[in-house]
Amino acid sequence: MLDRIDPYGLLELTPAEMTQFLGELDVLVANVQNVGEGQVLDAIRGLAERCLVDSDVRLRFVGD
């Protein structure tokens, strides 16, 4: 799932994809060594958890 994020494109994830996304995010967070990166990933986790429980919410990654 994380491999689908394109730094120059657009990726929109649905609530149905959040379980897999959150699992992959956990692996990424476990390997973070920078506090700032950890804070950003925690914020993304919060948005993903909101998306998981609300069928009207999508998580969108927008590149340059």
C-alpha positions as CSV (number, residue, x, y, z in Angstrom):
1,M,0.0,0.0,0.0
2,L,2.7,2.5,0.9
3,D,4.5,1.7,-2.4
4,R,1.5,3.2,-4.2
5,I,2.2,6.6,-2.8
6,D,3.7,8.7,-5.7
7,P,5.5,11.9,-4.6
8,Y,4.4,13.5,-7.9
9,G,0.9,12.1,-8.2
10,L,-2.4,11.6,-6.3
11,L,-3.4,8.6,-4.3
12,E,-6.8,8.3,-2.5
13,L,-7.4,5.5,-0.1
14,T,-10.8,4.4,1.0
15,P,-12.0,3.0,4.4
16,A,-11.8,-0.5,3.0
17,E,-8.0,0.0,2.5
18,M,-7.3,1.4,5.9
19,T,-6.7,-1.9,7.7
20,Q,-3.8,-2.8,5.4
21,F,-2.5,0.8,5.3
22,L,-2.5,1.0,9.2
23,G,-0.6,-2.3,9.3
24,E,2.1,-1.1,6.9
25,L,2.2,2.2,8.8
26,D,3.0,0.4,12.0
27,V,6.0,-1.3,10.4
28,L,7.2,2.1,9.1
29,V,6.7,3.8,12.6
30,A,8.7,1.0,14.2
31,N,11.7,1.9,12.1
32,V,11.6,5.7,12.5
33,Q,14.6,7.2,14.2
34,N,13.7,10.8,13.9
35,V,11.2,12.4,16.4
36,G,9.8,14.7,13.8
37,E,9.1,11.9,11.4
38,G,7.4,10.0,14.2
39,Q,5.1,13.0,14.9
40,V,4.1,13.2,11.2
41,L,3.4,9.5,11.0
42,D,1.3,9.7,14.3
43,A,-0.8,12.5,12.7
44,I,-1.3,10.4,9.5
45,R,-2.3,7.4,11.8
46,G,-5.0,9.6,13.4
47,L,-6.4,10.5,10.0
48,A,-6.3,6.9,8.8
49,E,-8.1,5.8,12.0
50,R,-10.8,8.4,11.4
51,C,-11.1,7.2,7.8
52,L,-11.4,3.6,9.0
53,V,-14.6,4.3,11.0
54,D,-16.2,6.9,8.7
55,S,-17.3,5.6,5.3
56,D,-17.6,9.1,4.0
57,V,-13.9,10.0,4.7
58,R,-11.0,9.3,2.3
59,L,-7.3,9.6,2.9
60,R,-5.7,11.5,0.1
61,F,-2.0,11.9,-0.6
62,V,-1.2,14.7,-3.1
63,G,2.3,15.0,-4.6
64,D,4.0,18.1,-6.1
